[in-house]
Each structure stands twice: as C-alpha cells, then as structure tokens.
Amino acid sequence: MTGFDKAVAQDVLSIAPELIPVVVIAIGTQDAPEKLAGPLLERETAKRERLALSELVIKGLPA
C-alpha cells in the first residue's frame, strides 16, 4: 500500500478529532498457499505468531 489521506480516514472511519491516524494496515483472509511456489510458499506456510486484534485496535480513547 502507498499513502493514505488522514482527513479522509478520520471522516470515513468516524475517528475522533483528538486521535490522529498514522498508519493503515490491510487485514484480509489468507488465500490458498498452493498457488505459490518456492520461497514464497515456504514463507506463506511458515508458523505465524500474531497478536489478537484486541491488542492492536483501539476502541475509544486511550486511558
């Protein structure tokens, strides 16, 4: 992804004015790994350790 418009993001996502978006992260579903080959297949099928969304997403104002 390239850049994003902070003002548009605040408007579309109803982000409070006191919060300033600084990054956008694409979240989606994983496609079939057999569509890949070689190093890409190895990387895609490697064990993943990811944080829960509740640890990444802020709901409301920070304490």
Protein Blocks (a to p, Z undefined) as FASTA:
>chain_A
ZZddfklmmmmnopafkbccfbdcdddddddfklpgcjllmmmmpccddddfklmpcghj
dZZ
